[in-house]
Amino acid sequence: MTTEYSGSGDPKRSLELLWDLQERPRRGPRPKLTVADVVAAAIAIADAEGLGALSMRRIADRLGVAPMSIYTYVPGKAELIDVMLDRAYGELAPCEDDGWRRGLEHIAREHWALYHRHPWMLEIATGRPPMGPNLLDKYERELGAVEGVGLTDIEMDATLTLVTGFAASFARISVDLAQAERRTGIDDATWWETTAPLLDKVIEPGRYPLGERVGTAAGQEHNAAVAPEHAFEFGLARVLDGLAVLIDSRRG
């Protein structure tokens, strides 16, 4: 669920933080912390508890300083979130030059893993992305996976949007399921053991023949009502198959 929006702060201050352009004081004592310290503390809090737990006071407590001192390094939560996103994008490993399909598959898997390390990223709408060095480096590298395969520039951009958006969508389902289990204390198997007998009482036999057949097969296969990792793997292969048709048509 979206709780924050990137690019919602002061654009000038965000860019100064992202590109390390803020002015340094020429006099006075040396600052105790750095922007990197503040961002690292913020990411640690968000990783553990989500963006809802993130505040300047929590960051200050973690770093052992007064809450107001955090504003010496970042002007507010909105600008801080931009930098947090950019730092997280810096964790994405570049793909090898091994063909467009392997490249896009690598990109999807890297995003899937990144969102599981930092689930709070899925709480941020990035229609106005943080234009920092890590995000721009990421975009440049990812475009390289589809450079020269016959796609137009617009199609290259759309291809990356499709692949990364697909990864984010299924990562969100996976993360939501994990969070539901932690918050309720009930795993999928226990939930189904409780739910199935109740459904048997309210649904007359034969009312949903296809749903019963397919749902039973899937449930037995995955031992769960929903299997996001399987859906991710299956869907990614189909997405790449579809792109192969487009790319092959250009080469023919």
KANORSUL-V105475 format. One record per residue. N is the residue number from 1. SS is DSSP state (a for helix, b for strand, c for the rest). OMEGA is omega in whole degrees, -180 to 180 (* if undefined). BURIAL is I if it has 24 or more other ideal C-beta (glycine too) atoms within 12 Angstrom, else O. Layout:
n=N ss=SS omega=OMEGA burial=BURIAL
n=N ss=SS omega=OMEGA burial=BURIAL
This chain:
n=1 ss=c omega=-180 burial=O
n=2 ss=c omega=176 burial=O
n=3 ss=c omega=-179 burial=O
n=4 ss=b omega=180 burial=I
n=5 ss=b omega=174 burial=O
n=6 ss=c omega=180 burial=I
n=7 ss=c omega=-178 burial=I
n=8 ss=c omega=179 burial=I
n=9 ss=c omega=178 burial=I
n=10 ss=c omega=-177 burial=O
n=11 ss=a omega=-178 burial=O
n=12 ss=a omega=-178 burial=O
n=13 ss=a omega=178 burial=I
n=14 ss=a omega=-179 burial=I
n=15 ss=a omega=177 burial=I
n=16 ss=a omega=179 burial=I
n=17 ss=a omega=-177 burial=I
n=18 ss=a omega=-176 burial=I
n=19 ss=c omega=177 burial=O
n=20 ss=c omega=-178 burial=O
n=21 ss=c omega=-178 burial=O
n=22 ss=c omega=-178 burial=O
n=23 ss=c omega=177 burial=O
n=24 ss=c omega=176 burial=O
n=25 ss=c omega=-178 burial=O
n=26 ss=c omega=-179 burial=O
n=27 ss=c omega=177 burial=O
n=28 ss=c omega=-178 burial=O
n=29 ss=c omega=179 burial=O
n=30 ss=c omega=180 burial=O
n=31 ss=c omega=-178 burial=O
n=32 ss=c omega=-176 burial=O
n=33 ss=c omega=173 burial=I
n=34 ss=c omega=175 burial=O
n=35 ss=a omega=180 burial=I
n=36 ss=a omega=177 burial=O
n=37 ss=a omega=-179 burial=I
n=38 ss=a omega=-179 burial=I
n=39 ss=a omega=179 burial=I
n=40 ss=a omega=178 burial=O
n=41 ss=a omega=180 burial=I
n=42 ss=a omega=180 burial=I
n=43 ss=a omega=179 burial=I
n=44 ss=a omega=178 burial=I
n=45 ss=a omega=-179 burial=I
n=46 ss=a omega=178 burial=I
n=47 ss=a omega=-174 burial=I
n=48 ss=a omega=-169 burial=O
n=49 ss=a omega=-179 burial=O
n=50 ss=c omega=-177 burial=I
n=51 ss=a omega=-180 burial=I
n=52 ss=a omega=-180 burial=O
n=53 ss=a omega=-175 burial=O
n=54 ss=c omega=176 burial=I
n=55 ss=c omega=179 burial=O
n=56 ss=a omega=179 burial=I
n=57 ss=a omega=179 burial=O
n=58 ss=a omega=178 burial=I
n=59 ss=a omega=-180 burial=I
n=60 ss=a omega=179 burial=I
n=61 ss=a omega=-179 burial=O
n=62 ss=a omega=-178 burial=I
n=63 ss=a omega=178 burial=I
n=64 ss=c omega=180 burial=O
n=65 ss=c omega=178 burial=O
n=66 ss=c omega=-178 burial=O
n=67 ss=a omega=-177 burial=O
n=68 ss=a omega=-178 burial=O
n=69 ss=a omega=180 burial=O
n=70 ss=a omega=-180 burial=I
n=71 ss=a omega=173 burial=O
n=72 ss=a omega=-173 burial=I
n=73 ss=c omega=179 burial=I
n=74 ss=c omega=-176 burial=I
n=75 ss=c omega=-178 burial=I
n=76 ss=c omega=-177 burial=I
n=77 ss=a omega=-178 burial=I
n=78 ss=a omega=179 burial=I
n=79 ss=a omega=179 burial=I
n=80 ss=a omega=-180 burial=I
n=81 ss=a omega=177 burial=I
n=82 ss=a omega=-178 burial=I
n=83 ss=a omega=177 burial=I
n=84 ss=a omega=179 burial=I
n=85 ss=a omega=-177 burial=I
n=86 ss=a omega=178 burial=I
n=87 ss=a omega=180 burial=I
n=88 ss=a omega=178 burial=I
n=89 ss=a omega=179 burial=I
n=90 ss=c omega=179 burial=I
n=91 ss=c omega=-177 burial=I
n=92 ss=c omega=-179 burial=I
n=93 ss=c omega=178 burial=O
n=94 ss=c omega=180 burial=O
n=95 ss=c omega=177 burial=I
n=96 ss=c omega=178 burial=O
n=97 ss=c omega=-172 burial=O
n=98 ss=c omega=178 burial=O
n=99 ss=c omega=-174 burial=O
n=100 ss=a omega=-176 burial=I
n=101 ss=a omega=178 burial=I
n=102 ss=a omega=179 burial=O
n=103 ss=a omega=-180 burial=I
n=104 ss=a omega=177 burial=I
n=105 ss=a omega=178 burial=I
n=106 ss=a omega=180 burial=I
n=107 ss=a omega=-180 burial=I
n=108 ss=a omega=-179 burial=I
n=109 ss=a omega=178 burial=I
n=110 ss=a omega=179 burial=I
n=111 ss=a omega=177 burial=I
n=112 ss=a omega=-179 burial=I
n=113 ss=a omega=-179 burial=I
n=114 ss=a omega=-179 burial=I
n=115 ss=a omega=176 burial=I
n=116 ss=a omega=174 burial=I
n=117 ss=a omega=-177 burial=O
n=118 ss=c omega=-177 burial=I
n=119 ss=a omega=-180 burial=I
n=120 ss=a omega=179 burial=I
n=121 ss=a omega=-180 burial=I
n=122 ss=a omega=177 burial=I
n=123 ss=a omega=-174 burial=I
n=124 ss=b omega=172 burial=I
n=125 ss=b omega=-172 burial=O
n=126 ss=c omega=175 burial=I
n=127 ss=c omega=171 burial=O
n=128 ss=c omega=-172 burial=O
n=129 ss=c omega=176 burial=I
n=130 ss=c omega=-173 burial=I
n=131 ss=c omega=-180 burial=I
n=132 ss=c omega=-176 burial=I
n=133 ss=a omega=-179 burial=O
n=134 ss=a omega=178 burial=I
n=135 ss=a omega=-179 burial=I
n=136 ss=a omega=174 burial=O
n=137 ss=a omega=179 burial=O
n=138 ss=a omega=-179 burial=I
n=139 ss=a omega=179 burial=I
n=140 ss=a omega=-180 burial=O
n=141 ss=a omega=-177 burial=I
n=142 ss=a omega=176 burial=I
n=143 ss=a omega=179 burial=I
n=144 ss=a omega=-180 burial=I
n=145 ss=c omega=-178 burial=I
n=146 ss=c omega=176 burial=I
n=147 ss=c omega=175 burial=O
n=148 ss=c omega=-179 burial=O
n=149 ss=c omega=176 burial=I
n=150 ss=c omega=179 burial=O
n=151 ss=c omega=173 burial=I
n=152 ss=c omega=178 burial=O
n=153 ss=a omega=179 burial=O
n=154 ss=a omega=179 burial=O
n=155 ss=a omega=177 burial=O
n=156 ss=a omega=179 burial=I
n=157 ss=a omega=-180 burial=O
n=158 ss=a omega=178 burial=O
n=159 ss=a omega=178 burial=I
n=160 ss=a omega=178 burial=I
n=161 ss=a omega=179 burial=I
n=162 ss=a omega=-174 burial=I
n=163 ss=a omega=-179 burial=I
n=164 ss=a omega=177 burial=I
n=165 ss=a omega=176 burial=I
n=166 ss=a omega=-180 burial=I
n=167 ss=a omega=-180 burial=I
n=168 ss=a omega=-178 burial=I
n=169 ss=a omega=-178 burial=I
n=170 ss=a omega=173 burial=I
n=171 ss=a omega=179 burial=I
n=172 ss=a omega=178 burial=I
n=173 ss=a omega=-179 burial=I
n=174 ss=a omega=-180 burial=I
n=175 ss=a omega=179 burial=I
n=176 ss=a omega=179 burial=O
n=177 ss=a omega=180 burial=I
n=178 ss=a omega=180 burial=O
n=179 ss=a omega=178 burial=O
n=180 ss=a omega=179 burial=O
n=181 ss=a omega=180 burial=O
n=182 ss=a omega=-175 burial=O
n=183 ss=a omega=-179 burial=O
n=184 ss=a omega=-176 burial=O
n=185 ss=c omega=-178 burial=O
n=186 ss=c omega=178 burial=O
n=187 ss=c omega=-176 burial=O
n=188 ss=a omega=-177 burial=O
n=189 ss=a omega=180 burial=O
n=190 ss=a omega=179 burial=O
n=191 ss=a omega=-177 burial=O
n=192 ss=a omega=178 burial=O
n=193 ss=a omega=178 burial=O
n=194 ss=a omega=-174 burial=O
n=195 ss=a omega=-174 burial=O
n=196 ss=a omega=-180 burial=O
n=197 ss=a omega=179 burial=O
n=198 ss=a omega=177 burial=O
n=199 ss=a omega=180 burial=O
n=200 ss=a omega=-178 burial=O
n=201 ss=a omega=-174 burial=O
n=202 ss=a omega=-179 burial=O
n=203 ss=c omega=-179 burial=O
n=204 ss=c omega=-179 burial=O
n=205 ss=c omega=177 burial=O
n=206 ss=c omega=-179 burial=O
n=207 ss=c omega=-179 burial=O
n=208 ss=c omega=-174 burial=O
n=209 ss=a omega=179 burial=O
n=210 ss=a omega=-180 burial=O
n=211 ss=a omega=-180 burial=O
n=212 ss=a omega=-178 burial=O
n=213 ss=a omega=-176 burial=O
n=214 ss=a omega=-180 burial=O
n=215 ss=a omega=178 burial=O
n=216 ss=a omega=179 burial=O
n=217 ss=a omega=-179 burial=O
n=218 ss=a omega=180 burial=O
n=219 ss=a omega=178 burial=I
n=220 ss=a omega=180 burial=O
n=221 ss=a omega=-173 burial=O
n=222 ss=a omega=-176 burial=O
n=223 ss=c omega=-179 burial=O
n=224 ss=c omega=177 burial=I
n=225 ss=c omega=-180 burial=I
n=226 ss=c omega=180 burial=I
n=227 ss=c omega=-174 burial=O
n=228 ss=a omega=-179 burial=I
n=229 ss=a omega=177 burial=I
n=230 ss=a omega=179 burial=O
n=231 ss=a omega=177 burial=I
n=232 ss=a omega=-178 burial=I
n=233 ss=a omega=-180 burial=O
n=234 ss=a omega=-177 burial=O
n=235 ss=a omega=180 burial=I
n=236 ss=a omega=179 burial=I
n=237 ss=a omega=-180 burial=O
n=238 ss=a omega=177 burial=O
n=239 ss=a omega=-180 burial=I
n=240 ss=a omega=176 burial=I
n=241 ss=a omega=179 burial=O
n=242 ss=a omega=178 burial=O
n=243 ss=a omega=179 burial=I
n=244 ss=a omega=178 burial=I
n=245 ss=a omega=180 burial=O
n=246 ss=a omega=-177 burial=I
n=247 ss=a omega=179 burial=I
n=248 ss=a omega=180 burial=O
n=249 ss=a omega=178 burial=O
n=250 ss=a omega=-179 burial=O
n=251 ss=a omega=-178 burial=O
n=252 ss=c omega=* burial=O
